[in-house]
Amino acid sequence: MKYIVIILLLSTNGIEEVKLKHHGNCEGIANAWVDVNMKYYSERDGNPKLQGWYNSKGNLLLGWICN
C-alpha cells in the first residue's frame, strides 16, 4: 500500500509542503526526514519563544500529515 507523508514548513511565504511517497512506516519516514534535514534550536536570535526545528533556509517545522 502506498502512503504519502506531507511535511509542513513555515516560511516567509507561508506554509510549504514537502511530499514524500513511501510504502512503510509514516512516522519513521517523517522522523528520518527531520533527522537529515532539520536542526533543533532552543532559541533563535536570543528569543526562546522561537525554539523549534529549522532547516538550512530558516523554515520552521510545523509537523507532518500521513495519508
Secondary structure, 3 states (H helix, E strand, C coil): CCEEEEEEEEECCEEEEEEEEECCCHHHHHHHHHHHHCEEECCECCEHHHCEEECCCCCEEEEEEEC
